[in-house]
Amino acid sequence: MNSVKLAELDWMTYRDRVQDGGSRILLPVGAIEQHGPHMSLNPDVLIPEYIACRVAERSGNMLVAPPIAYGYKSQVKSGGGNFFPGTTCVGGRALEEYAYDVILAYAAHGNREFVLINGHFENSMFLVEAADRAVKHARLSGKEIRVVLLSYWDFISEATIEKVFPDGFSGWAVEHGGVLETSIMLKIHPELVDMAKAVDIPPAEFPPYDVFPPDPSWVPSSGTLSSPAQATAEKGEWILDECIAGIARTFG
């Protein structure tokens, strides 16, 4: 079996691939979250998994673990909030403990290096805590492990942003369900995108604070925070090529 997906290997092949830290484990972490009426609920899972698989294919010592699909609560100013049916999130402690347990479980098999590829902005700090705790716990158990945490969009250059957004970039904060994610999905899973349902809206504007309980009136009714109308599969290819090449070059 030559698959880069860990779960598709039999246990003996997996054992031989990972013993003595022979493989890096790539762990995609995403969320189930609405992305407007034009797109499925799972881009935050599918995109980092796709990137992880392409990176692993360029390396001889990487395996892609099954994604953690449920992410931290969607926030109003970055994901539209938890007002929409389909957005299915967990609390910060739940995500932290889950990621922590998964890392340590793989470490018990002999794995020593992990790359967490995040696809949901809100996950970040809880994954930081999980990684930090896992490294410390492993050390106390006599194991030295290393955990890298990255978000794929951090590998997109200003040059590519200018190419994807020739009329100007409104910023990462309002890209939820917009051109970037929609373009990537048009490239990797066009069957999960219906551009006929895309809602063309101006970028959302928010006050410089948060409020609890969250106010649904802050969020456009489409659930997206900017317009996906200019998304294309070609733009998705530009973005993916740069992300995959950058991550592979850095950690391959």
Secondary structure, DSSP 8 states (H G I E B T S, - for coil): ---SBGGGS-HHHHHHHHGGG-SEEEEEE--B----TTB-S-HHHHHHHHHHHHHHHT-SSEEE---B---B---HHHH--S-STT-B-B-HHHHHHHHHHHHHHHHHTT--EEEEEE--GGGHHHHHHHHHHHHHHHHHTT---EEEEEEGGGG--HHHHHHH-TT----GGG-TTSHHHHHHHHHH-GGGB-GGG----------SS--SS--GGGS-TTS-SS--TT--HHHHHHHHHHHHHHHHHHH-
